[in-house]
Amino acid sequence: MGTVTDLRPQRDAGYLDADTQMGRTYLVLRDATYWMQLHEIAESIQVRFKVVDSHAAISARIRDLRNQCGLTIMRRRRTGSTADEYRMQGGYKPTPAPQGDMFGGDVA
């Protein structure tokens, strides 16, 4: 039996693999720039990975990401609706602007 350090890469590998439902769900939520409903997550998975995952499967994978992987995926009720929407805490991070002066030169 390995130590926790030895086991962690194996556990994390499941949500980084686009060939798994958990991986596809994780990657879509990680890259999302807005709150998403289950049908939006499913559409994004279909467009991005050319795979159809059901809403029930996506919902189950969100629970797995929370419970097994310890990720924080927030849920809220969409205003004026009975539907929930989801967003991963610390997901999308915009690329920082390149450093340099306003004329395109490098900072010395």
Buried (B, 14 or more C-beta within 10 A) or exposed (E): EEEEEEEEEEEEEBBEBEEBBBBBBBBBBBEBEEBBBBEBBBBBBEEEBEEEBEEEBBBBBBEBBEEEBEBEBEEEEEEEEEEBBBBBEEBEEEEEEEEEEEEEEEEE
